[in-house]
Amino acid sequence: MIRPGVTLALWLAIAVLLLVNNVVGDTWIADRLPVLAVEWYKVLVPLPYVALMAAIHARRTAGPRWLEAALLAALLWPPTTVLIDFLYGRLTFGMDSEEFLDRFALWWGAPYLLLVAGLCVAPLAAGWLVRASAPRAEGT
């Protein structure tokens, strides 16, 4: 069953965690570690939380239309989270768009794409796992 309210509520939880994680990374951790280590921190810490939110989403939207619900989350969570992250950098540090796009630079080891990919893949993978583990009725 598609539940846009659940998708939105879980996205808000992800957005709040990412904002808090960014504040912690930019204040307490940034002066103790190199820039690349802080970037890895900002990506690796939220990934288990994203997986948890995807699992909750999959359980709440299980049913015959699980794929549509998973696609809704997979297509909405990444771009809106990137937008929230950009607005955080813009409002907090005056970061321009070119500086923000440097976070996607794989050639210097920027891990930000890993978070975006996780936001996209996690709802689909969790939905598929819930669907695969659900008991099947006879004849289906």
Backbone as JSON, one array per atom type, in Angstrom:
{
  "sequence": "MIRPGVTLALWLAIAVLLLVNNVVGDTWIADRLPVLAVEWYKVLVPLPYVALMAAIHARRTAGPRWLEAALLAALLWPPTTVLIDFLYGRLTFGMDSEEFLDRFALWWGAPYLLLVAGLCVAPLAAGWLVRASAPRAEGT",
  "N": [[0.84, -1.16, 0.0], [0.56, 2.21, -0.83], [1.75, 4.82, 1.03], [1.94, 7.98, 1.36], [2.19, 9.74, 3.52], [3.65, 8.31, 5.44], [6.04, 8.01, 4.04], [6.83, 10.7, 3.85], [7.05, 11.41, 6.59], [9.12, 9.69, 7.45], [11.16, 10.61, 5.8], [11.44, 13.19, 6.85], [12.47, 12.52, 9.34], [14.94, 11.46, 8.54], [16.04, 13.76, 7.38], [16.26, 15.49, 9.6], [18.1, 14.05, 11.18], [20.33, 14.11, 9.44], [20.85, 16.86, 9.34], [21.48, 17.4, 12.06], [23.68, 15.7, 12.29], [25.41, 16.9, 10.44], [25.83, 19.36, 11.73], [27.17, 18.51, 14.05], [29.4, 17.33, 12.83], [30.53, 19.57, 11.58], [31.13, 21.28, 13.68], [32.17, 20.09, 16.2], [33.79, 17.99, 15.29], [35.17, 18.8, 13.02], [37.39, 20.44, 13.62], [39.19, 18.65, 14.6], [39.79, 16.63, 12.83], [40.96, 15.81, 9.48], [39.63, 17.35, 6.44], [38.6, 15.48, 4.55], [38.16, 13.23, 6.16], [36.12, 14.2, 7.8], [34.13, 14.51, 5.9], [33.7, 11.82, 5.24], [32.75, 10.97, 7.7], [30.32, 12.39, 7.78], [28.9, 11.01, 5.9], [29.0, 8.23, 6.47], [27.94, 7.89, 9.06], [25.09, 8.51, 8.91], [24.16, 6.44, 7.21], [23.42, 3.8, 8.34], [21.14, 4.63, 9.72], [19.53, 5.54, 7.63], [19.08, 3.08, 6.4], [17.59, 1.86, 8.44], [15.3, 3.53, 8.47], [14.38, 2.97, 5.91], [13.74, 0.28, 6.22], [11.64, 0.47, 8.07], [9.86, 1.88, 6.48], [9.42, -0.02, 4.47], [8.13, -2.06, 5.9], [5.8, -0.74, 6.69], [4.61, -0.2, 4.27], [4.14, -2.57, 3.05], [2.73, -4.98, 0.87], [0.55, -5.46, -1.99], [1.24, -3.26, -3.57], [3.87, -2.58, -3.03], [6.15, -1.98, -4.51], [5.61, 0.44, -5.86], [5.4, 2.15, -3.66], [8.0, 1.92, -2.63], [9.43, 2.96, -4.78], [8.48, 5.58, -4.75], [9.63, 6.55, -2.36], [12.33, 6.1, -3.03], [12.7, 7.83, -5.14], [12.06, 10.31, -4.11], [13.44, 10.77, -1.64], [16.38, 11.05, -2.11], [16.83, 13.5, -3.86], [15.53, 15.54, -2.38], [16.81, 15.42, 0.07], [19.4, 16.11, -0.68], [18.86, 18.72, -1.45], [18.09, 19.84, 1.04], [20.52, 19.54, 2.38], [22.14, 21.21, 0.81], [20.88, 23.68, 1.3], [21.4, 23.9, 4.03], [24.22, 24.18, 4.03], [24.37, 26.54, 2.56], [22.93, 28.45, 4.1], [24.26, 28.31, 6.54], [27.08, 28.49, 6.1], [27.35, 30.11, 3.91], [27.82, 28.85, 1.53], [28.43, 28.46, -1.89], [26.9, 27.24, -4.97], [28.8, 25.94, -6.58], [30.78, 25.19, -4.78], [29.3, 23.42, -3.22], [28.76, 21.44, -5.11], [31.26, 20.35, -5.35], [31.3, 18.4, -3.45], [30.48, 16.15, -4.71], [32.64, 15.26, -6.1], [34.32, 12.7, -7.2], [36.98, 12.2, -7.81], [38.68, 13.23, -5.87], [38.07, 11.72, -3.75], [35.61, 12.15, -2.55], [32.89, 11.18, -0.62], [30.16, 11.65, -0.87], [28.33, 10.85, -2.84], [27.86, 8.24, -2.15], [26.11, 8.4, 0.02], [23.88, 9.54, -1.26], [23.31, 7.52, -3.1], [22.72, 5.48, -1.3], [20.37, 6.5, -0.15], [18.73, 6.22, -2.32], [18.76, 3.48, -3.01], [18.21, 2.05, -0.66], [15.33, 2.1, 0.13], [14.23, 0.56, -1.94], [15.64, -1.87, -1.77], [15.0, -2.67, 0.86], [12.22, -2.9, 0.65], [12.03, -4.96, -1.22], [13.26, -7.04, 0.24], [11.45, -7.32, 2.39], [9.2, -8.09, 0.97], [10.15, -10.49, -0.15], [10.52, -12.04, 2.11], [8.01, -12.35, 3.13], [5.29, -14.46, 4.01], [3.84, -16.56, 1.61], [0.67, -16.88, 0.06], [-1.21, -19.82, -0.75], [-1.19, -20.88, -4.11], [-0.27, -18.55, -5.23]],
  "CA": [[0.0, 0.0, 0.0], [1.33, 3.45, -0.89], [1.42, 5.72, 2.13], [2.81, 9.15, 1.23], [2.45, 10.31, 4.84], [4.76, 7.56, 6.04], [7.24, 8.38, 3.29], [7.21, 12.05, 4.25], [7.48, 11.4, 7.99], [10.44, 9.05, 7.54], [12.11, 11.53, 5.19], [11.71, 14.25, 7.82], [13.38, 11.96, 10.35], [16.26, 11.4, 7.91], [16.53, 15.13, 7.21], [16.67, 16.0, 10.91], [19.34, 13.38, 11.55], [21.41, 14.62, 8.62], [21.19, 18.21, 9.78], [22.18, 17.3, 13.34], [24.97, 15.08, 12.01], [26.24, 17.92, 9.81], [26.22, 20.33, 12.75], [28.2, 17.87, 14.87], [30.61, 17.19, 12.01], [31.12, 20.87, 11.27], [31.54, 22.02, 14.87], [33.04, 19.37, 17.13], [34.71, 17.05, 14.65], [35.93, 19.44, 11.93], [38.68, 20.98, 14.06], [40.03, 17.56, 15.08], [40.08, 15.7, 11.75], [41.07, 16.43, 8.15], [38.36, 17.59, 5.74], [38.09, 14.25, 3.95], [37.65, 12.38, 7.24], [34.84, 14.77, 8.22], [33.17, 14.17, 4.85], [33.36, 10.4, 5.42], [31.89, 10.91, 8.9], [28.99, 12.9, 7.43], [28.23, 10.04, 5.05], [28.91, 6.89, 7.06], [27.1, 7.85, 10.26], [23.66, 8.4, 8.61], [23.76, 5.3, 6.38], [22.61, 2.81, 9.07], [19.85, 5.25, 10.03], [18.77, 5.5, 6.38], [18.65, 1.69, 6.24], [16.52, 1.64, 9.41], [14.1, 4.22, 7.98], [13.91, 2.21, 4.75], [13.1, -0.93, 6.74], [10.35, 0.88, 8.63], [9.02, 2.21, 5.33], [9.05, -1.27, 3.79], [7.14, -2.77, 6.73], [4.56, 0.03, 6.69], [4.01, -0.15, 2.93], [4.12, -3.92, 2.49], [1.46, -5.32, 0.23], [0.65, -5.64, -3.43], [1.82, -2.09, -4.24], [5.09, -2.24, -2.32], [7.13, -1.42, -5.42], [5.28, 1.84, -6.07], [5.76, 2.86, -2.44], [9.46, 1.98, -2.56], [9.87, 3.9, -5.81], [8.18, 6.91, -4.25], [10.69, 6.92, -1.42], [13.63, 6.11, -3.71], [12.79, 8.99, -6.03], [11.9, 11.55, -3.36], [14.42, 10.99, -0.58], [17.69, 11.6, -2.48], [16.93, 14.91, -4.27], [15.12, 16.46, -1.33], [17.87, 15.43, 1.07], [20.48, 16.92, -1.24], [18.41, 20.11, -1.36], [18.21, 20.24, 2.45], [21.96, 19.64, 2.67], [22.61, 22.42, 0.15], [20.36, 24.84, 2.04], [22.15, 23.97, 5.28], [25.52, 24.78, 3.73], [24.16, 27.91, 2.07], [22.52, 29.32, 5.2], [25.21, 28.27, 7.64], [28.43, 28.89, 5.73], [27.35, 30.91, 2.7], [28.39, 27.99, 0.5], [27.79, 28.62, -3.2], [26.56, 25.96, -5.6], [30.02, 25.26, -7.05], [31.41, 24.57, -3.61], [28.49, 22.27, -2.84], [28.94, 20.39, -6.13], [32.55, 19.69, -5.1], [31.07, 17.23, -2.6], [30.25, 15.03, -5.61], [33.87, 15.04, -6.84], [34.87, 11.39, -6.86], [38.41, 12.13, -8.05], [39.45, 13.5, -4.65], [37.62, 10.8, -2.71], [34.4, 12.63, -1.88], [31.98, 10.05, -0.46], [28.77, 12.1, -0.79], [27.49, 10.04, -3.73], [27.5, 7.02, -1.42], [24.9, 8.71, 0.78], [22.78, 9.72, -2.22], [22.98, 6.18, -3.6], [22.07, 4.77, -0.2], [19.0, 7.0, -0.05], [17.97, 5.72, -3.47], [18.72, 2.02, -3.05], [17.7, 1.47, 0.59], [13.9, 1.77, 0.13], [13.97, -0.53, -2.89], [16.18, -3.12, -1.22], [14.2, -3.06, 2.03], [10.91, -3.35, 0.15], [12.2, -6.28, -1.84], [13.52, -8.01, 1.3], [10.19, -7.57, 3.11], [8.35, -8.85, 0.05], [10.7, -11.84, -0.3], [10.39, -12.8, 3.35], [6.6, -12.48, 3.51], [4.71, -15.77, 3.68], [3.01, -16.52, 0.4], [-0.58, -17.65, 0.08], [-1.2, -20.91, -1.72], [-1.69, -20.55, -5.43], [0.29, -17.32, -5.76]],
  "C": [[0.9, 1.24, 0.0], [0.83, 4.37, 0.21], [2.35, 6.94, 2.05], [3.12, 9.81, 2.57], [3.6, 9.62, 5.55], [6.07, 7.92, 5.36], [7.74, 9.75, 3.71], [7.73, 12.08, 5.69], [8.87, 10.78, 8.15], [11.51, 9.92, 6.88], [12.44, 12.67, 6.14], [12.65, 13.77, 8.92], [14.8, 11.87, 9.8], [16.85, 12.79, 7.8], [17.01, 15.72, 8.53], [17.98, 15.36, 11.35], [20.51, 13.92, 10.74], [21.82, 16.02, 9.03], [21.95, 18.2, 11.1], [23.58, 16.71, 13.13], [25.92, 16.09, 11.35], [26.72, 18.96, 10.81], [27.33, 19.75, 13.62], [29.5, 17.75, 14.08], [31.3, 18.51, 11.76], [31.59, 21.64, 12.49], [32.55, 21.24, 15.7], [34.11, 18.54, 16.43], [35.63, 17.74, 13.65], [37.28, 19.97, 12.38], [39.64, 19.89, 14.54], [40.49, 16.61, 13.97], [40.3, 16.44, 10.44], [39.71, 16.51, 7.46], [37.78, 16.31, 5.17], [37.53, 13.3, 5.0], [36.3, 12.89, 7.74], [33.77, 14.45, 7.18], [32.74, 12.7, 4.96], [32.47, 10.22, 6.65], [30.47, 11.32, 8.54], [28.2, 11.94, 6.54], [28.0, 8.72, 5.77], [28.01, 6.83, 8.29], [25.61, 7.76, 9.9], [23.24, 7.15, 7.84], [23.0, 4.21, 7.15], [21.21, 3.36, 9.43], [18.95, 5.26, 8.79], [18.25, 4.08, 6.14], [17.51, 1.36, 7.21], [15.22, 2.3, 8.95], [13.52, 3.5, 6.76], [13.22, 0.93, 5.19], [11.74, -0.62, 7.34], [9.38, 1.2, 7.49], [8.53, 0.94, 4.63], [7.99, -2.03, 4.59], [5.79, -2.07, 6.7], [3.85, 0.02, 5.35], [3.99, -1.51, 2.27], [2.74, -4.2, 1.91], [1.64, -5.42, -1.27], [1.28, -4.45, -4.16], [3.1, -1.63, -3.54], [6.1, -1.57, -3.24], [6.86, 0.06, -5.68], [5.67, 2.68, -4.85], [7.27, 2.99, -2.31], [10.02, 2.94, -3.6], [9.6, 5.34, -5.4], [9.27, 7.39, -3.31], [12.04, 7.03, -2.14], [13.79, 7.32, -4.63], [12.64, 10.31, -5.29], [13.0, 11.8, -2.33], [15.74, 11.56, -1.06], [17.68, 13.08, -2.9], [16.53, 15.89, -3.17], [16.15, 16.53, -0.2], [19.06, 16.23, 0.59], [20.12, 18.4, -1.17], [18.52, 20.64, 0.07], [19.68, 20.43, 2.83], [22.55, 20.9, 2.04], [22.14, 23.66, 0.91], [21.07, 25.01, 3.38], [23.5, 24.63, 5.05], [25.4, 26.23, 3.31], [23.85, 28.85, 3.23], [23.55, 29.39, 6.32], [26.57, 28.86, 7.27], [28.49, 29.8, 4.5], [27.94, 30.16, 1.51], [27.66, 28.24, -0.83], [27.6, 27.25, -3.85], [27.79, 25.22, -6.11], [30.73, 24.55, -5.91], [30.63, 23.34, -3.16], [28.68, 21.13, -3.83], [30.3, 19.71, -6.0], [32.41, 18.48, -4.2], [30.83, 15.97, -3.43], [31.51, 14.63, -6.37], [34.53, 13.73, -6.41], [36.38, 11.35, -6.98], [39.24, 12.52, -6.84], [38.92, 12.69, -3.47], [36.39, 11.25, -1.97], [33.37, 11.5, -1.81], [30.5, 10.41, -0.54], [27.84, 11.29, -1.69], [27.07, 8.73, -3.07], [26.23, 7.24, -0.6], [23.7, 8.85, -0.15], [22.34, 8.36, -2.78], [22.28, 5.35, -2.53], [20.62, 5.2, -0.02], [18.12, 6.48, -1.18], [17.75, 4.2, -3.4], [18.04, 1.42, -1.8], [16.19, 1.19, 0.58], [13.56, 0.61, -0.81], [14.44, -1.86, -2.33], [15.36, -3.59, -0.02], [12.82, -3.55, 1.61], [10.98, -4.73, -0.46], [12.43, -7.34, -0.77], [12.25, -8.33, 2.1], [9.26, -8.41, 2.25], [8.84, -10.29, -0.07], [10.52, -12.67, 0.95], [8.95, -12.98, 3.8], [6.1, -13.88, 3.14], [3.76, -15.63, 2.49], [1.76, -17.37, 0.59], [-0.51, -18.73, -0.97], [-1.82, -20.45, -3.03], [-1.18, -19.24, -5.97], [1.77, -17.41, -5.91]]
}
